[in-house]
Amino acid sequence: MPASDGSISFYFFDIDDNLLILPTKLYLWNAETRAELAVTSGEFASVQNDLGRTGKWQPWTAPPRPSARPTIS
């Protein structure tokens, strides 16, 4: 319900892996093999800082986010 000044209060909650364990999958992209790898959000949290760095996770990255802007041809 709006306050007398017209403002509205709202909250965002990140419940995945905090309050609930959801079956959400994130997809990593291997630039060398062009393969995708589905990982849970918990697995992603444990490897995200290693993506693209020397070692096992060097060729892996999170795919680029699609642009919200329309493509102009």
Backbone atoms as SQL, in Angstrom:
CREATE TABLE atoms (id INTEGER PRIMARY KEY, chain TEXT, resi INTEGER, resn TEXT, atom TEXT, x REAL, y REAL, z REAL);
INSERT INTO atoms VALUES
  (1, 'A', 1, 'MET', 'N', 0.849, -1.168, 0.000),
  (2, 'A', 1, 'MET', 'CA', 0.000, 0.000, 0.000),
  (3, 'A', 1, 'MET', 'C', 0.900, 1.238, 0.000),
  (4, 'A', 2, 'PRO', 'N', 0.659, 2.171, -0.884),
  (5, 'A', 2, 'PRO', 'CA', 1.509, 3.364, -0.947),
  (6, 'A', 2, 'PRO', 'C', 1.420, 4.213, 0.321),
  (7, 'A', 3, 'ALA', 'N', 2.545, 4.814, 0.685),
  (8, 'A', 3, 'ALA', 'CA', 2.573, 5.747, 1.811),
  (9, 'A', 3, 'ALA', 'C', 1.945, 7.064, 1.374),
  (10, 'A', 4, 'SER', 'N', 1.751, 7.960, 2.309),
  (11, 'A', 4, 'SER', 'CA', 1.106, 9.237, 1.983),
  (12, 'A', 4, 'SER', 'C', 1.907, 10.051, 0.975),
  (13, 'A', 5, 'ASP', 'N', 3.228, 9.818, 0.900),
  (14, 'A', 5, 'ASP', 'CA', 4.050, 10.544, -0.078),
  (15, 'A', 5, 'ASP', 'C', 4.111, 9.825, -1.426),
  (16, 'A', 6, 'GLY', 'N', 3.367, 8.704, -1.555),
  (17, 'A', 6, 'GLY', 'CA', 3.330, 7.968, -2.821),
  (18, 'A', 6, 'GLY', 'C', 4.392, 6.893, -2.948),
  (19, 'A', 7, 'SER', 'N', 5.322, 6.797, -1.981),
  (20, 'A', 7, 'SER', 'CA', 6.373, 5.793, -2.062),
  (21, 'A', 7, 'SER', 'C', 5.837, 4.418, -1.665),
  (22, 'A', 8, 'ILE', 'N', 6.496, 3.402, -2.183),
  (23, 'A', 8, 'ILE', 'CA', 6.120, 2.023, -1.895),
  (24, 'A', 8, 'ILE', 'C', 7.367, 1.295, -1.416),
  (25, 'A', 9, 'SER', 'N', 7.254, 0.530, -0.357),
  (26, 'A', 9, 'SER', 'CA', 8.361, -0.286, 0.135),
  (27, 'A', 9, 'SER', 'C', 8.222, -1.700, -0.404),
  (28, 'A', 10, 'PHE', 'N', 9.336, -2.312, -0.759),
  (29, 'A', 10, 'PHE', 'CA', 9.314, -3.700, -1.202),
  (30, 'A', 10, 'PHE', 'C', 10.661, -4.324, -0.874),
  (31, 'A', 11, 'TYR', 'N', 10.702, -5.650, -0.905),
  (32, 'A', 11, 'TYR', 'CA', 11.905, -6.384, -0.542),
  (33, 'A', 11, 'TYR', 'C', 12.180, -7.450, -1.591),
  (34, 'A', 12, 'PHE', 'N', 13.458, -7.729, -1.825),
  (35, 'A', 12, 'PHE', 'CA', 13.880, -8.833, -2.679),
  (36, 'A', 12, 'PHE', 'C', 14.520, -9.882, -1.782),
  (37, 'A', 13, 'PHE', 'N', 14.164, -11.120, -1.985),
  (38, 'A', 13, 'PHE', 'CA', 14.747, -12.204, -1.213),
  (39, 'A', 13, 'PHE', 'C', 15.422, -13.182, -2.154),
  (40, 'A', 14, 'ASP', 'N', 16.649, -13.536, -1.854),
  (41, 'A', 14, 'ASP', 'CA', 17.378, -14.571, -2.581),
  (42, 'A', 14, 'ASP', 'C', 17.251, -15.842, -1.756),
  (43, 'A', 15, 'ILE', 'N', 16.292, -16.682, -2.109),
  (44, 'A', 15, 'ILE', 'CA', 16.031, -17.851, -1.287),
  (45, 'A', 15, 'ILE', 'C', 16.759, -19.098, -1.759),
  (46, 'A', 16, 'ASP', 'N', 17.252, -19.128, -2.998),
  (47, 'A', 16, 'ASP', 'CA', 17.900, -20.311, -3.525),
  (48, 'A', 16, 'ASP', 'C', 19.200, -20.568, -2.766),
  (49, 'A', 17, 'ASP', 'N', 19.301, -21.707, -2.147),
  (50, 'A', 17, 'ASP', 'CA', 20.455, -22.151, -1.352),
  (51, 'A', 17, 'ASP', 'C', 20.617, -21.371, -0.056),
  (52, 'A', 18, 'ASN', 'N', 19.705, -20.475, 0.252),
  (53, 'A', 18, 'ASN', 'CA', 19.730, -19.796, 1.535),
  (54, 'A', 18, 'ASN', 'C', 18.622, -20.344, 2.428),
  (55, 'A', 19, 'LEU', 'N', 17.404, -20.277, 1.947),
  (56, 'A', 19, 'LEU', 'CA', 16.276, -20.788, 2.716),
  (57, 'A', 19, 'LEU', 'C', 15.782, -22.123, 2.173),
  (58, 'A', 20, 'LEU', 'N', 15.898, -22.297, 0.874),
  (59, 'A', 20, 'LEU', 'CA', 15.431, -23.515, 0.217),
  (60, 'A', 20, 'LEU', 'C', 16.531, -24.062, -0.673),
  (61, 'A', 21, 'ILE', 'N', 16.556, -25.361, -0.848),
  (62, 'A', 21, 'ILE', 'CA', 17.457, -25.969, -1.823),
  (63, 'A', 21, 'ILE', 'C', 16.593, -26.282, -3.044),
  (64, 'A', 22, 'LEU', 'N', 16.753, -25.488, -4.080),
  (65, 'A', 22, 'LEU', 'CA', 15.949, -25.628, -5.288),
  (66, 'A', 22, 'LEU', 'C', 16.746, -26.361, -6.363),
  (67, 'A', 23, 'PRO', 'N', 16.085, -27.011, -7.304),
  (68, 'A', 23, 'PRO', 'CA', 16.778, -27.758, -8.350),
  (69, 'A', 23, 'PRO', 'C', 17.278, -26.870, -9.496),
  (70, 'A', 24, 'THR', 'N', 17.512, -25.608, -9.232),
  (71, 'A', 24, 'THR', 'CA', 17.954, -24.667, -10.248),
  (72, 'A', 24, 'THR', 'C', 19.318, -25.077, -10.799),
  (73, 'A', 25, 'LYS', 'N', 19.451, -25.066, -12.096),
  (74, 'A', 25, 'LYS', 'CA', 20.735, -25.370, -12.734),
  (75, 'A', 25, 'LYS', 'C', 21.279, -24.120, -13.421),
  (76, 'A', 26, 'LEU', 'N', 22.562, -23.944, -13.343),
  (77, 'A', 26, 'LEU', 'CA', 23.271, -22.903, -14.077),
  (78, 'A', 26, 'LEU', 'C', 24.119, -23.616, -15.119),
  (79, 'A', 27, 'TYR', 'N', 24.338, -22.982, -16.243),
  (80, 'A', 27, 'TYR', 'CA', 25.078, -23.630, -17.316),
  (81, 'A', 27, 'TYR', 'C', 26.382, -22.900, -17.566),
  (82, 'A', 28, 'LEU', 'N', 27.474, -23.673, -17.521),
  (83, 'A', 28, 'LEU', 'CA', 28.793, -23.139, -17.838),
  (84, 'A', 28, 'LEU', 'C', 29.110, -23.507, -19.275),
  (85, 'A', 29, 'TRP', 'N', 29.961, -22.716, -19.907),
  (86, 'A', 29, 'TRP', 'CA', 30.327, -22.908, -21.309),
  (87, 'A', 29, 'TRP', 'C', 31.818, -23.165, -21.395),
  (88, 'A', 30, 'ASN', 'N', 32.209, -24.239, -22.103),
  (89, 'A', 30, 'ASN', 'CA', 33.615, -24.555, -22.326),
  (90, 'A', 30, 'ASN', 'C', 33.992, -24.041, -23.707),
  (91, 'A', 31, 'ALA', 'N', 34.859, -23.038, -23.751),
  (92, 'A', 31, 'ALA', 'CA', 35.230, -22.399, -25.017),
  (93, 'A', 31, 'ALA', 'C', 36.065, -23.319, -25.902),
  (94, 'A', 32, 'GLU', 'N', 36.776, -24.288, -25.314),
  (95, 'A', 32, 'GLU', 'CA', 37.613, -25.197, -26.110),
  (96, 'A', 32, 'GLU', 'C', 36.794, -26.299, -26.773),
  (97, 'A', 33, 'THR', 'N', 35.890, -26.909, -26.030),
  (98, 'A', 33, 'THR', 'CA', 35.113, -28.027, -26.556),
  (99, 'A', 33, 'THR', 'C', 33.723, -27.621, -27.024),
  (100, 'A', 34, 'ARG', 'N', 33.336, -26.384, -26.738),
  (101, 'A', 34, 'ARG', 'CA', 32.016, -25.865, -27.062),
  (102, 'A', 34, 'ARG', 'C', 30.910, -26.686, -26.401),
  (103, 'A', 35, 'ALA', 'N', 31.189, -27.131, -25.191),
  (104, 'A', 35, 'ALA', 'CA', 30.237, -27.936, -24.442),
  (105, 'A', 35, 'ALA', 'C', 29.638, -27.114, -23.311),
  (106, 'A', 36, 'GLU', 'N', 28.441, -27.507, -22.898),
  (107, 'A', 36, 'GLU', 'CA', 27.803, -26.911, -21.739),
  (108, 'A', 36, 'GLU', 'C', 27.903, -27.886, -20.576),
  (109, 'A', 37, 'LEU', 'N', 27.927, -27.335, -19.372),
  (110, 'A', 37, 'LEU', 'CA', 27.949, -28.147, -18.168),
  (111, 'A', 37, 'LEU', 'C', 26.929, -27.573, -17.199),
  (112, 'A', 38, 'ALA', 'N', 25.948, -28.385, -16.814),
  (113, 'A', 38, 'ALA', 'CA', 24.935, -27.943, -15.856),
  (114, 'A', 38, 'ALA', 'C', 25.483, -28.133, -14.444),
  (115, 'A', 39, 'VAL', 'N', 25.410, -27.095, -13.634),
  (116, 'A', 39, 'VAL', 'CA', 25.844, -27.166, -12.240),
  (117, 'A', 39, 'VAL', 'C', 24.758, -26.563, -11.361),
  (118, 'A', 40, 'THR', 'N', 24.730, -26.971, -10.109),
  (119, 'A', 40, 'THR', 'CA', 23.792, -26.373, -9.174),
  (120, 'A', 40, 'THR', 'C', 24.323, -25.008, -8.762),
  (121, 'A', 41, 'SER', 'N', 23.474, -24.207, -8.155),
  (122, 'A', 41, 'SER', 'CA', 23.935, -22.894, -7.705),
  (123, 'A', 41, 'SER', 'C', 24.981, -23.037, -6.602),
  (124, 'A', 42, 'GLY', 'N', 24.902, -24.099, -5.801),
  (125, 'A', 42, 'GLY', 'CA', 25.918, -24.345, -4.784),
  (126, 'A', 42, 'GLY', 'C', 27.260, -24.699, -5.408),
  (127, 'A', 43, 'GLU', 'N', 27.246, -25.542, -6.461),
  (128, 'A', 43, 'GLU', 'CA', 28.485, -25.884, -7.170),
  (129, 'A', 43, 'GLU', 'C', 29.076, -24.642, -7.830),
  (130, 'A', 44, 'PHE', 'N', 28.217, -23.829, -8.432),
  (131, 'A', 44, 'PHE', 'CA', 28.692, -22.610, -9.079),
  (132, 'A', 44, 'PHE', 'C', 29.368, -21.691, -8.067),
  (133, 'A', 45, 'ALA', 'N', 28.775, -21.559, -6.892),
  (134, 'A', 45, 'ALA', 'CA', 29.358, -20.705, -5.856),
  (135, 'A', 45, 'ALA', 'C', 30.756, -21.165, -5.478),
  (136, 'A', 46, 'SER', 'N', 31.002, -22.475, -5.514),
  (137, 'A', 46, 'SER', 'CA', 32.316, -22.972, -5.115),
  (138, 'A', 46, 'SER', 'C', 33.369, -22.860, -6.219),
  (139, 'A', 47, 'VAL', 'N', 32.958, -22.713, -7.487),
  (140, 'A', 47, 'VAL', 'CA', 33.951, -22.648, -8.576),
  (141, 'A', 47, 'VAL', 'C', 33.987, -21.305, -9.301),
  (142, 'A', 48, 'GLN', 'N', 33.055, -20.408, -9.024),
  (143, 'A', 48, 'GLN', 'CA', 32.936, -19.197, -9.829),
  (144, 'A', 48, 'GLN', 'C', 34.218, -18.365, -9.873),
  (145, 'A', 49, 'ASN', 'N', 34.985, -18.333, -8.808),
  (146, 'A', 49, 'ASN', 'CA', 36.223, -17.545, -8.812),
  (147, 'A', 49, 'ASN', 'C', 37.357, -18.235, -9.561),
  (148, 'A', 50, 'ASP', 'N', 37.188, -19.519, -9.896),
  (149, 'A', 50, 'ASP', 'CA', 38.210, -20.268, -10.641),
  (150, 'A', 50, 'ASP', 'C', 37.945, -20.284, -12.137),
  (151, 'A', 51, 'LEU', 'N', 36.756, -19.880, -12.563),
  (152, 'A', 51, 'LEU', 'CA', 36.422, -19.915, -13.990),
  (153, 'A', 51, 'LEU', 'C', 37.364, -19.007, -14.771),
  (154, 'A', 52, 'GLY', 'N', 37.921, -19.552, -15.849),
  (155, 'A', 52, 'GLY', 'CA', 38.801, -18.767, -16.707),
  (156, 'A', 52, 'GLY', 'C', 40.222, -18.616, -16.181),
  (157, 'A', 53, 'ARG', 'N', 40.523, -19.233, -15.060),
  (158, 'A', 53, 'ARG', 'CA', 41.875, -19.139, -14.497),
  (159, 'A', 53, 'ARG', 'C', 42.605, -20.454, -14.701),
  (160, 'A', 54, 'THR', 'N', 43.906, -20.430, -14.621),
  (161, 'A', 54, 'THR', 'CA', 44.728, -21.614, -14.825),
  (162, 'A', 54, 'THR', 'C', 44.250, -22.765, -13.952),
  (163, 'A', 55, 'GLY', 'N', 44.153, -23.938, -14.550),
  (164, 'A', 55, 'GLY', 'CA', 43.712, -25.124, -13.828),
  (165, 'A', 55, 'GLY', 'C', 42.506, -25.762, -14.482),
  (166, 'A', 56, 'LYS', 'N', 41.842, -26.598, -13.731),
  (167, 'A', 56, 'LYS', 'CA', 40.705, -27.371, -14.232),
  (168, 'A', 56, 'LYS', 'C', 39.611, -26.507, -14.846),
  (169, 'A', 57, 'TRP', 'N', 39.367, -25.339, -14.294),
  (170, 'A', 57, 'TRP', 'CA', 38.259, -24.503, -14.745),
  (171, 'A', 57, 'TRP', 'C', 38.679, -23.426, -15.744),
  (172, 'A', 58, 'GLN', 'N', 39.917, -23.498, -16.247),
  (173, 'A', 58, 'GLN', 'CA', 40.421, -22.475, -17.166),
  (174, 'A', 58, 'GLN', 'C', 39.559, -22.303, -18.425),
  (175, 'A', 59, 'PRO', 'N', 39.130, -23.375, -19.110),
  (176, 'A', 59, 'PRO', 'CA', 38.349, -23.154, -20.337),
  (177, 'A', 59, 'PRO', 'C', 36.874, -22.844, -20.101),
  (178, 'A', 60, 'TRP', 'N', 36.444, -22.877, -18.855),
  (179, 'A', 60, 'TRP', 'CA', 35.030, -22.707, -18.557),
  (180, 'A', 60, 'TRP', 'C', 34.688, -21.268, -18.206),
  (181, 'A', 61, 'THR', 'N', 33.482, -20.872, -18.592),
  (182, 'A', 61, 'THR', 'CA', 32.978, -19.545, -18.269),
  (183, 'A', 61, 'THR', 'C', 31.456, -19.604, -18.151),
  (184, 'A', 62, 'ALA', 'N', 30.892, -18.630, -17.499),
  (185, 'A', 62, 'ALA', 'CA', 29.441, -18.492, -17.528),
  (186, 'A', 62, 'ALA', 'C', 29.110, -17.853, -18.865),
  (187, 'A', 63, 'PRO', 'N', 28.100, -18.356, -19.570),
  (188, 'A', 63, 'PRO', 'CA', 27.781, -17.761, -20.873),
  (189, 'A', 63, 'PRO', 'C', 27.362, -16.309, -20.717),
  (190, 'A', 64, 'PRO', 'N', 27.595, -15.513, -21.734),
  (191, 'A', 64, 'PRO', 'CA', 27.187, -14.108, -21.638),
  (192, 'A', 64, 'PRO', 'C', 25.684, -13.989, -21.467),
  (193, 'A', 65, 'ARG', 'N', 25.287, -13.003, -20.729),
  (194, 'A', 65, 'ARG', 'CA', 23.857, -12.762, -20.545),
  (195, 'A', 65, 'ARG', 'C', 23.281, -12.151, -21.811),
  (196, 'A', 66, 'PRO', 'N', 22.093, -12.577, -22.185),
  (197, 'A', 66, 'PRO', 'CA', 21.476, -11.946, -23.356),
  (198, 'A', 66, 'PRO', 'C', 21.211, -10.477, -23.079),
  (199, 'A', 67, 'SER', 'N', 21.405, -9.690, -24.076),
  (200, 'A', 67, 'SER', 'CA', 21.185, -8.258, -23.929),
  (201, 'A', 67, 'SER', 'C', 19.695, -7.960, -23.849),
  (202, 'A', 68, 'ALA', 'N', 19.346, -7.030, -22.993),
  (203, 'A', 68, 'ALA', 'CA', 17.950, -6.625, -22.890),
  (204, 'A', 68, 'ALA', 'C', 17.600, -5.634, -23.998),
  (205, 'A', 69, 'ARG', 'N', 18.623, -5.115, -24.657),
  (206, 'A', 69, 'ARG', 'CA', 18.380, -4.152, -25.741),
  (207, 'A', 69, 'ARG', 'C', 17.980, -4.877, -27.021),
  (208, 'A', 70, 'PRO', 'N', 17.087, -4.312, -27.776),
  (209, 'A', 70, 'PRO', 'CA', 16.752, -4.926, -29.046),
  (210, 'A', 70, 'PRO', 'C', 17.922, -4.792, -30.029),
  (211, 'A', 71, 'THR', 'N', 18.071, -5.791, -30.878),
  (212, 'A', 71, 'THR', 'CA', 19.105, -5.754, -31.895),
  (213, 'A', 71, 'THR', 'C', 18.641, -4.902, -33.060),
  (214, 'A', 72, 'ILE', 'N', 19.485, -3.972, -33.483),
  (215, 'A', 72, 'ILE', 'CA', 19.154, -3.110, -34.618),
  (216, 'A', 72, 'ILE', 'C', 19.914, -3.612, -35.829),
  (217, 'A', 73, 'SER', 'N', 19.182, -3.933, -36.867),
  (218, 'A', 73, 'SER', 'CA', 19.810, -4.463, -38.087),
  (219, 'A', 73, 'SER', 'C', 19.895, -3.398, -39.142);
